[in-house]
């Protein structure tokens, strides 16, 4: 997770937003696929949507009702 603080002008009538958080996908940090990368077994790969653990990133749906 990364974060940033949006600029808030002293003349802005609205209250400041505060810190915003976002995540970046892991494939941004791997320039090429090295040979012999670790792989998920086929059943796990189908559930996670990728064959390689290095490219898997957990995603939490912000619109899903928490209950």
LUMVEXGU-14751 format. One record per residue: residue number from 1; residue in one letter; x, y, z of N, C-alpha, C in turn. Coordinates in pm, whole numbers, plus 50000, padded with zeros to 5 digits. Each point is the difference from the previous one (the first is absolute). Last residue first. Example, Ala and Ser with C-alpha at 12.3 -4.5 7.8 and 13.67 -1.06 7.14 Angstrom:
<nodes>
marse  kevo  n_X  n_Y  n_Z  ca_X  ca_Y  ca_Z  c_X  c_Y  c_Z
2  S  51285  49775  50708  50082  50119  50006  49923  50109  50073
1  A  50029  49428  49993  49911  50119  50000  50090  50120  50000
</nodes>
This chain:
<nodes>
marse  kevo  n_X  n_Y  n_Z  ca_X  ca_Y  ca_Z  c_X  c_Y  c_Z
67  X  48050  49276  50694  49896  49969  50086  50011  49919  50115
66  X  50114  50337  49539  50074  49935  50109  49899  49965  50108
65  X  49959  50080  49442  49946  50028  50134  50079  49922  50104
64  X  50206  50174  49527  49935  49884  50060  49954  50034  50141
63  X  50260  50286  49709  49856  50015  49989  49923  49884  50061
62  X  50488  50035  49962  49953  50105  50091  49848  50016  49999
61  X  50331  49563  49912  49900  50080  49933  49946  50107  50095
60  X  50490  49757  49985  49881  50008  50084  49902  50095  49932
59  X  50448  49682  49849  49914  50116  49972  49878  49993  50089
58  X  50542  49783  49940  49868  49995  50064  49924  50127  49967
57  X  50377  49778  49685  49984  50106  50098  49859  49992  50055
56  X  50395  49719  49666  49873  49999  50070  49998  50111  50105
55  X  50379  49872  49716  49905  50090  49934  49865  50005  50070
54  X  50362  49717  50147  50057  50136  49996  49903  50100  49939
53  X  49907  49521  50015  49974  50073  50125  50053  50143  50000
52  X  49842  49715  49556  50119  50034  50077  49965  50080  50126
51  X  49675  49852  49671  50080  49881  50025  50116  50028  50096
50  X  49495  50241  49979  50136  50009  49946  50077  49874  50036
49  X  49547  50087  50148  50001  50073  49874  50138  50020  49941
48  X  49802  49760  50410  50064  50130  50020  50011  50081  49872
47  X  49803  49557  50006  49930  50080  50101  50059  50140  50011
46  X  50209  49688  49711  49867  50036  49949  49923  50085  50099
45  X  50417  49829  50134  50019  50100  49895  49866  50044  49942
44  X  50013  49641  50310  50019  50130  50066  50015  50112  49897
43  X  49972  49561  49832  49875  50034  50069  50010  50138  50066
42  X  50394  49816  49784  49893  50042  49908  49870  50041  50069
41  X  50455  50077  50267  49946  49878  49939  49879  50043  49916
40  X  50380  50363  50057  49893  49938  50076  49964  49867  49936
39  X  50502  50213  49953  49866  49994  49943  49901  49940  50100
38  X  50532  50262  49942  49912  49910  50076  49859  50007  49940
37  X  50417  50106  49680  49922  50063  50108  49912  49895  50068
36  X  50340  49964  49618  49993  49920  50122  49926  50065  50114
35  X  50196  50329  49633  49973  49857  49985  49996  49930  50136
34  X  49852  50521  49946  50120  49918  50005  49969  49852  49984
33  X  49742  50450  49821  49976  49877  50076  50126  49915  49999
32  X  49982  50551  49986  49985  49884  49913  49980  49878  50087
31  X  49994  50426  50204  50020  50043  49862  49982  49888  49900
30  X  49790  50109  50494  50078  49892  49938  50012  50034  49852
29  X  49745  50272  50298  50133  49996  50057  50087  49887  49946
28  X  49532  50087  49889  50071  50125  49972  50147  49993  50043
27  X  49668  49652  50085  50070  49989  49872  50070  50130  49960
26  X  49719  49949  50401  50138  49953  50013  50075  49993  49867
25  X  49600  50364  50103  50015  49859  49971  50146  49955  50003
24  X  49796  50395  50312  50050  49984  49864  50019  49851  49974
23  X  49669  50321  50348  50099  49893  49984  50041  49993  49854
22  X  49797  50398  50374  49982  49924  49878  50106  49891  49994
21  X  49762  50441  50329  50079  49877  49988  49969  49931  49868
20  X  49976  50524  50263  49938  49907  49906  50093  49881  49985
19  X  49917  50414  50400  50085  49909  49923  49918  49910  49910
18  X  49778  50464  50122  50084  49912  50080  50084  49912  49909
17  X  49665  50376  49918  49964  49860  49975  50079  49908  50092
16  X  49856  50523  50121  50101  49919  49931  49958  49854  49989
15  X  49617  50379  50013  50101  49949  50092  50101  49914  49924
14  X  49747  50412  49755  49975  49863  50046  50110  49956  50097
13  X  50007  50427  49769  49898  49999  50104  49971  49859  50056
12  X  50464  50233  49795  49901  49899  49966  49896  49994  50112
11  X  50414  50265  49987  49876  50070  49961  49888  49902  49963
10  X  50451  49865  50115  49947  50070  50118  49868  50072  49970
9  X  50143  49547  49736  50026  50144  49999  49947  50064  50128
8  X  50178  49493  49893  49881  50070  50048  50035  50147  50012
7  X  50197  49505  49755  50018  50141  50037  49867  50060  50042
6  X  50096  49469  50062  49965  50099  49898  50019  50142  50052
5  X  50264  49548  50146  49910  50099  50057  49968  50103  49893
4  X  50148  49444  49993  50038  50138  49972  49898  50092  50066
3  X  50193  49432  49973  49908  50106  50040  50054  50136  49955
2  X  50021  49406  49935  50068  50129  49996  49899  50107  50038
1  X  50071  49427  50045  49915  50118  50000  50089  50124  50000
</nodes>
